[in-house]
């Protein structure tokens, strides 16, 4: 491929809308072009990278007996109604009607399609286990696309679905797929990816893991214990706190005037927020009924945990004078309001806390939860914190990192097979529901994540396993007959040997040529110039700057082949 024929421009300036490096470099380097919010067209370099990632994924899925299939992007709403997700998923699912006025959806995930494909086939126990997978375009109407390909609305994804007749068989295959994912991330050039316990969310199921690239630009928070190796997404991490015991005290009201927030009240009373109990109020999306959670004042509510506990979506409450609550002084003692009320376990056996008195301008001191809240049940509803207690080893050494999710795996159980009526006849003649696993990797997001992890100030440093080309051949001074002839000969011989080459023989300055080469990030650069040819040599340089040497022209092909 000659660079002068490559569609797509490369430019020096960083686009103002790009907040992360991979987004900026992939726009500057001619990898993609913005079309709409969260929707990009891909130029040839990115297509070549994604095809190589897809091939690695295919090889690893085939190794664990996966069978590649293809599901439709557009599906009838009826199969989503069977699973119950047509009404339970919000605006992320794009719904439309076709010319026959039939309700349709664009696939954001394909559990329903997978069950639909095999429910007649999997009618007897001796056809199990099996796994099917696809690499397909999906559409998820994200509310806040960001970071280029890190979070988009239209994307390409590998999703796999396994079917089993026992939990034990699913667990064995789940572990096999976990190891396959580790190999995939190592092969594409980011072996530092870690797997963490996660929340299953709308996918359902009992066990799930996310594969995270730890990076400051990540939108997920990851709790990691450096002692025992515990790792979990903050959404799923158990929050364990020491008892908030500040000694025995009587419950008594104290005037707090215009102090309403935890910070204001604690400052007024000269107390640490740890010695307080705060209320967080939400409403259920489907009926706007109130949900109140009481927790220690220095902690944050984990909305995912509360949503899972309720089994429905929620939103922060819009409170007015008719809501029945004293805003700014909501407390658990004497609260008389129609609401679902929960207590976080940070309040278990808590003593001598500040809390709202349900009276404007007043708060209580001396709250003793065992004494003042008899019969209260305590749930884990808060976020784990930096320096918090590890749920496994019990040490107060939890670290919080940022991460980008590059893959996920779920034990789905029978959620979809039962809802969609997929059954098989077991050996004893009884009818049973198959047990499912689900395994996903976003191809474009993975490419962007590799770029984020492997770049310098000048451009990407693509690992050779997924680089768009293996060799970048630069002919400096293509107006020089000897240099042009040497570069042309090298180009022809490398192509004959099956080497992937991008050849730059444009009549441009060395600065422009090398700047473009940096943005394309090819692992090995071969430089032909009149100066080098005076020494009878060409120069070989690696994009990561670990190699730079001159090789006799006659030995160049062998040296290049050895390096790649």
C-alpha positions in Angstrom: 0.0 0.0 0.0 1.4 3.4 -0.9 0.7 6.1 1.6 -0.1 8.7 -1.0 -3.1 6.6 -2.0 -4.3 6.1 1.6 -7.7 7.7 2.1 -7.8 9.9 5.2 -5.8 12.9 6.4 -3.3 13.1 9.2 -2.9 16.4 11.0 -0.9 18.0 13.9 -3.5 19.8 16.0 -5.3 18.1 18.8 -9.1 18.4 18.3 -10.6 20.5 21.1 -13.4 18.0 21.8 -11.0 15.2 22.6 -10.5 14.7 26.4 -8.4 11.5 26.2 -5.3 10.7 24.1 -6.6 7.7 22.2 -9.6 9.7 20.9 -7.3 12.5 19.7 -4.7 10.3 18.2 -7.2 8.2 16.3 -8.8 11.3 14.8 -5.4 13.0 14.0 -4.0 9.8 12.5 -6.7 9.2 10.0 -8.3 6.2 11.8 -11.8 7.3 12.0 -14.2 10.2 11.4 -17.0 11.6 13.6 -20.5 11.2 12.0 -22.9 11.7 14.9 -22.8 11.5 18.7 -21.2 8.1 19.5 -21.1 7.1 15.9 -17.9 7.0 13.8 -16.8 5.9 10.3 -13.6 3.9 10.1 -10.7 4.4 7.7 -8.5 1.6 6.4 -5.9 1.6 9.2 -8.5 1.1 11.9 -10.3 -1.5 9.8 -7.1 -3.5 9.5 -6.5 -3.2 13.3 -10.0 -4.4 14.1 -9.8 -7.3 11.6 -6.7 -8.5 13.3 -8.3 -8.2 16.7 -11.4 -10.1 15.4 -9.1 -12.9 14.1 -7.4 -13.3 17.4 -10.8 -13.5 19.1 -12.0 -16.0 16.5 -9.0 -18.2 17.1 -9.4 -18.2 20.8 -13.2 -18.8 20.7 -12.6 -21.7 18.2 -10.0 -23.2 20.6 -12.7 -23.6 23.3 -15.2 -25.2 20.8 -17.1 -22.1 19.9 -19.1 -22.1 16.7 -19.4 -18.8 14.8 -22.9 -17.7 13.9 -24.5 -14.4 12.9 -27.7 -12.8 14.4 -29.7 -10.0 12.8 -29.1 -6.4 13.9 -32.8 -5.6 13.5 -35.1 -8.0 15.5 -38.8 -8.2 16.1 -39.9 -6.8 19.4 -41.8 -10.1 20.1 -38.7 -12.1 21.2 -37.7 -9.3 23.5 -41.2 -9.3 24.9 -40.7 -13.0 25.6 -37.7 -12.3 27.8 -39.4 -9.3 29.5 -36.7 -6.9 28.5 -38.7 -5.0 25.8 -40.4 -3.1 28.6 -37.8 -3.3 31.4 -34.9 -1.7 29.5 -35.0 2.0 29.1 -34.1 4.3 26.3 -30.8 2.6 25.6 -32.8 0.1 23.5 -33.7 1.7 20.2 -37.3 0.8 19.3 -39.0 1.4 15.9 -41.7 0.2 13.6 -41.2 -1.2 10.2 -43.3 -0.5 7.1 -45.9 -3.1 8.2 -46.2 -1.3 11.6 -44.6 -4.2 13.4 -42.6 -3.2 16.5 -38.8 -3.8 16.0 -35.6 -3.2 18.0 -32.0 -2.7 17.0 -29.9 -5.2 18.9 -27.8 -3.9 21.8 -27.2 -7.4 22.9 -28.3 -10.8 21.6 -29.3 -13.2 24.4 -32.9 -13.4 23.0 -31.6 -14.1 19.5 -29.2 -16.8 20.8 -32.1 -18.6 22.6 -34.3 -18.2 19.5 -31.7 -19.7 17.3 -31.1 -22.9 19.3 -34.2 -23.6 21.3 -35.6 -26.2 18.9 -32.1 -27.7 18.3 -31.3 -28.1 22.0 -34.3 -30.3 22.8 -32.4 -33.3 24.3 -29.6 -33.6 26.9 -27.1 -35.3 24.6 -26.7 -32.2 22.4 -25.2 -30.3 25.3 -22.9 -28.5 26.1 -22.3 -26.1 23.1 -21.3 -22.5 22.6 -22.2 -20.1 19.7 -20.6 -16.7 19.1 -20.8 -13.9 16.6 -18.9 -10.7 15.7 -21.6 -8.2 14.9 -22.7 -4.5 14.8 -24.8 -3.4 17.7 -26.6 -0.2 18.7 -27.0 1.0 22.2 -28.5 4.5 22.6 -26.0 5.7 25.2 -27.0 8.9 27.0 -23.4 10.2 27.3 -21.1 8.8 24.6 -17.5 9.8 25.4 -13.8 9.1 24.6 -14.0 8.3 20.9 -14.5 4.5 20.7 -14.3 4.0 24.5 -18.1 4.6 24.8 -20.1 4.8 21.7 -23.7 4.1 20.5 -22.9 2.0 17.4 -20.2 -0.6 17.9 -18.8 -4.0 16.8 -18.8 -6.7 19.5 -18.0 -10.3 19.9 -20.7 -11.9 22.0 -20.8 -15.6 22.9 -23.5 -17.8 24.5 -22.9 -21.2 26.0 -25.6 -23.7 27.0 -25.3 -26.4 29.7 -27.2 -29.0 31.6 -25.6 -28.4 35.0 -24.1 -25.6 37.1 -20.9 -27.5 37.4 -20.5 -27.8 33.6 -21.2 -24.0 33.3 -18.6 -23.2 36.0 -16.0 -25.3 34.2 -16.7 -23.6 30.8 -16.8 -20.2 32.5 -13.3 -20.7 33.8 -12.2 -21.9 30.3 -13.5 -18.8 28.8 -11.9 -16.7 31.5 -8.5 -18.1 30.5 -9.3 -17.5 26.8 -10.0 -13.9 27.5 -6.7 -13.6 29.3 -5.0 -15.0 26.2 -6.9 -12.5 23.9 -5.8 -9.5 25.9 -2.2 -10.7 26.0 -2.1 -11.3 22.3 -3.5 -7.9 21.4 -0.8 -6.3 23.5 -2.4 -5.4 26.9 -1.5 -8.3 29.2 -2.0 -6.0 32.2 -5.8 -6.3 31.9 -7.3 -7.6 35.2 -10.5 -9.4 35.8 -12.8 -8.1 38.6 -16.0 -9.1 40.2 -18.8 -7.1 38.7 -22.6 -6.4 38.9 -24.6 -8.3 36.3 -26.9 -5.4 35.7 -29.6 -5.8 33.0 -27.9 -9.0 31.8 -29.0 -10.9 34.9 -27.3 -13.9 36.4 -25.5 -14.7 39.6 -21.8 -14.4 38.8 -20.1 -12.0 36.5 -16.6 -10.6 35.9 -15.3 -7.6 33.9 -11.9 -7.4 32.4 -10.4 -4.0 33.1 -7.6 -2.0 31.7 -6.5 0.2 34.7 -6.0 3.7 33.4 -6.8 7.2 34.8 -9.2 7.8 31.9 -11.4 4.9 32.9 -15.0 5.6 33.8 -15.3 2.6 36.2 -13.9 2.5 39.7 -12.1 -0.7 40.7 -11.5 -1.8 44.3 -8.2 -3.8 44.6 -6.6 -5.3 47.7 -2.8 -5.4 47.3 -2.5 -8.0 50.1 -4.8 -10.9 49.0 -5.6 -9.9 45.4 -9.3 -9.2 45.8 -10.6 -7.2 42.8 -14.1 -5.9 42.2 -15.9 -3.2 40.3 -17.1 -0.6 42.9 -20.7 -1.3 41.9 -20.3 -4.9 43.1 -17.7 -4.5 45.9 -18.9 -5.3 49.5 -18.6 -2.2 51.7 -17.4 -3.2 55.1 -17.0 -0.6 57.9 -15.9 -0.7 61.5 -18.8 -0.1 64.0 -19.5 3.6 64.4 -19.4 3.4 68.2 -18.8 6.9 69.8 -19.9 5.9 73.3 -23.2 5.9 75.2 -25.4 9.0 75.0 -29.0 10.1 75.4 -31.0 10.9 72.3 -31.8 14.6 72.4 -32.8 17.3 70.0 -30.4 20.3 69.4 -31.2 23.4 67.4 -29.2 23.6 64.1 -30.8 26.6 62.5 -30.1 26.9 58.8 -27.6 24.0 58.7 -29.1 21.3 56.6 -26.3 19.3 54.9 -24.2 16.8 56.7 -21.2 19.0 56.3 -23.0 22.1 57.7 -24.5 20.3 60.7 -21.2 18.5 61.6 -19.2 21.7 61.3 -21.8 23.5 63.6 -21.7 20.7 66.2 -17.9 20.1 65.8 -18.3 16.5 64.8 -16.7 14.3 62.1 -19.2 13.2 59.4 -18.4 9.6 60.5 -20.4 10.4 63.6 -23.5 11.2 61.7 -26.4 9.4 60.0 -27.7 10.9 56.7 -30.7 10.2 54.6 -30.6 9.8 50.8 -34.0 9.9 49.1 -34.9 8.3 45.7 -38.0 7.6 43.7 -38.9 4.5 41.8 -39.1 5.2 38.0 -42.3 3.3 37.4 -44.5 5.0 40.1 -42.4 7.8 41.7 -42.9 6.2 45.2 -40.3 7.2 47.7 -37.3 5.2 48.8 -35.2 6.4 51.8 -31.8 5.0 52.7 -30.1 5.9 56.0 -26.3 5.5 56.1 -23.2 6.9 57.8 -22.6 10.5 56.9 -19.2 10.1 55.3 -20.3 7.3 52.9 -21.9 7.4 49.4 -24.9 5.4 48.3 -24.2 2.7 45.7 -27.2 3.1 43.3 -26.5 -0.2 41.7 -26.9 -2.1 45.0 -30.1 -0.2 45.8 -31.5 -0.9 42.3 -30.7 -4.6 42.6 -32.4 -4.7 46.1 -35.5 -3.0 44.8 -35.6 -4.8 41.4 -36.5 -1.6 39.6 -34.9 1.5 38.2 -34.7 4.6 40.4 -33.9 8.4 40.2 -33.0 11.0 42.8 -36.2 12.3 44.4 -37.7 15.7 43.5 -38.9 16.8 47.0 -41.4 19.6 47.6 -43.4 20.8 50.6 -46.0 18.2 50.0 -43.7 15.2 50.1 -44.2 14.5 53.8 -40.4 14.9 54.6 -38.6 17.7 56.4 -35.9 18.4 53.8 -32.6 19.1 55.5 -33.6 17.2 58.7 -34.7 13.8 57.6 -34.0 11.2 60.4 -34.9 7.6 61.2 -36.4 8.3 64.6 -40.1 9.1 64.5 -40.2 9.2 60.7 -43.8 9.0 59.6 -44.0 8.8 55.8 -45.1 6.4 53.1 -41.9 5.1 51.7 -39.6 2.1 51.4 -37.0 2.6 54.2 -33.6 0.9 54.3 -30.6 1.0 56.7 -27.1 0.6 55.5 -25.0 -1.8 57.5 -22.6 1.0 58.4 -25.2 1.9 61.0 -25.3 -1.5 62.6 -24.6 -1.1 66.4 -23.8 2.6 65.8 -23.8 4.8 68.9 -23.9 8.5 69.6 -24.6 9.7 66.1 -26.1 12.9 64.8 -29.2 12.5 62.7 -32.2 14.5 61.4 -35.0 15.2 63.9 -37.8 15.5 61.2 -38.3 19.0 62.5 -37.0 22.1 60.7 -34.0 23.7 62.4 -33.3 20.7 64.6 -31.2 17.5 64.7 -30.8 14.7 67.2 -27.5 13.8 68.9 -26.9 10.5 70.7 -28.6 8.2 68.1 -28.1 4.6 69.2 -29.4 2.4 66.4 -29.8 -0.7 68.5 -31.8 1.2 71.1 -33.7 3.8 68.9 -34.3 1.6 65.8 -35.5 -1.7 67.2 -36.1 -4.3 64.5 -34.1 -2.5 61.8 -32.5 -4.7 59.2 -29.2 -3.6 57.7 -28.2 -4.0 54.0 -25.0 -3.3 52.1 -25.9 -0.2 50.2 -22.8 2.0 50.1 -19.7 2.3 48.0 -16.4 0.8 49.2 -13.8 3.5 49.9 -10.1 4.0 49.6 -8.4 2.5 52.6 -11.5 0.5 53.4 -11.7 -3.0 54.7 -11.0 -5.8 52.2 -14.1 -8.2 52.1 -11.7 -11.2 51.8 -8.7 -10.7 54.0 -10.2 -8.1 56.3 -7.3 -5.6 56.2 -7.9 -1.9 55.8 -5.9 -1.5 52.7 -8.3 -1.3 49.7 -7.1 0.8 46.8 -9.4 2.5 44.3 -8.3 2.7 40.7 -10.0 3.8 37.5 -10.5 1.4 34.7 -11.9 0.8 31.2 -14.0 -2.3 30.7 -12.6 -4.2 27.7 -14.6 -7.5 28.2 -17.1 -9.2 30.4 -18.4 -12.7 31.2 -21.7 -13.6 32.9 -23.2 -16.8 34.4 -26.8 -16.1 33.2 -28.4 -19.2 34.6 -31.9 -20.0 33.3 -33.1 -16.4 33.1 -33.6 -16.4 29.3 -34.2 -20.0 28.6 -37.0 -20.1 31.2 -38.5 -16.9 30.0 -38.5 -18.0 26.4 -39.6 -21.5 27.0 -36.4 -23.4 25.9 -36.4 -26.9 27.4 -34.6 -30.2 26.8 -35.5 -33.7 27.8 -33.0 -35.0 30.4 -31.8 -38.6 30.6 -34.5 -39.5 33.1 -37.2 -38.1 30.7 -37.9 -35.0 32.7 -38.0 -31.5 31.1 -35.4 -29.0 32.2 -34.2 -25.5 31.3 -30.7 -25.1 29.9 -28.3 -23.0 31.9 -26.5 -20.2 30.0 -23.3 -18.3 30.1 -22.6 -15.1 28.2 -19.2 -13.6 27.1 -18.6 -10.2 25.4 -15.7 -8.2 24.0 -16.1 -4.8 22.2 -13.7 -4.8 19.2 -13.5 -1.0 18.7 -13.3 -0.2 22.4 -10.4 -2.8 22.6 -8.6 -1.1 19.8 -9.0 2.3 21.5 -7.9 0.8 24.8 -4.7 -0.6 23.3 -4.0 2.9 21.8 -4.6 4.4 25.2 -2.2 2.1 26.9 0.4 2.1 24.1 1.2 5.6 22.9 3.5 8.5 23.3 3.1 12.2 22.6 3.6 11.6 18.9 1.1 8.8 18.2 0.1 5.2 18.9 2.7 2.4 19.4 0.7 -0.5 18.0 1.7 -4.0 19.1 2.8 -6.0 16.1 0.0 -8.5 16.5 -2.6 -5.9 15.6 -0.7 -3.1 13.8 -2.3 -2.0 10.6 0.9 -2.9 8.7 4.1 -4.6 9.8 6.6 -2.3 8.1 6.6 1.4 7.3 9.0 2.1 4.4 10.1 5.7 4.2 11.9 7.0 1.1 13.5 10.3 1.9 14.2 12.4 -1.2 12.2 10.3 -3.6 13.4 12.8 -6.3 16.8 11.1 -5.9 17.0 8.2 -8.5 19.1 5.9 -6.4 17.1 6.3 -3.2 13.8 5.8 -5.2 15.1 2.7 -7.0 16.4 1.2 -3.7 13.1 1.8 -1.9 11.0 0.5 -4.8 13.1 -2.7 -4.9 12.7 -3.2 -1.1 8.9 -2.6 -1.4 8.5 -5.1 -4.2 10.6 -7.8 -2.4 8.8 -7.3 0.9 5.4 -7.6 -0.7 6.6 -10.7 -2.5 7.6 -12.2 0.9 4.1 -11.5 2.2 5.1 -8.7 4.5 2.5 -6.0 5.1 4.1 -2.7 4.0 2.9 0.9 3.9 5.2 2.7 1.5 5.8 6.5 1.8 7.5 7.8 -1.4 5.9 11.2 -1.3 8.0 14.2 -2.1 7.6 15.8 1.3 10.0 16.8 4.1 11.5 14.3 6.5 9.6 16.0 9.3 6.2 15.5 7.6 7.0 11.9 6.7 8.2 11.0 10.2 5.2 12.7 11.8 2.8 10.7 9.7 4.8 7.5 10.5 4.5 8.3 14.2 0.7 8.7 13.9 0.4 5.4 12.0 2.4 3.7 14.8 3.8 0.8 12.7 6.2 -1.3 14.7 9.1 -1.3 12.3 10.3 1.7 10.2 12.7 1.2 7.3 14.3 4.5 6.1 16.0 4.8 2.7 17.8 8.1 2.1 20.7 9.4 -0.1 22.8 9.8 3.1 22.3 6.2 4.2 23.0 4.9 0.7 26.4 6.6 0.6 27.3 4.2 3.4 25.6 1.3 1.4 23.0 0.9 4.1 19.3 1.5 5.1 18.2 2.4 8.6 15.8 0.3 10.7 14.0 1.8 13.6 11.3 0.6 15.9 8.3 2.7 16.8 8.9 2.2 20.5 12.4 3.6 20.1 14.1 0.4 21.4 15.9 -0.2 18.1 17.8 2.0 15.7 20.5 0.5 13.5 21.9 0.7 10.0 21.9 -2.5 7.9 23.7 -3.1 4.6 21.3 -2.9 1.7 21.9 -6.4 0.7 21.1 -7.7 4.1 18.0 -5.5 4.7 15.3 -8.0 3.7 16.6 -10.8 5.9 17.0 -8.4 8.8 13.5 -7.1 8.4 12.0 -10.6 8.2 13.9 -11.6 11.3 12.6 -8.5 13.2 8.9 -9.0 12.3 
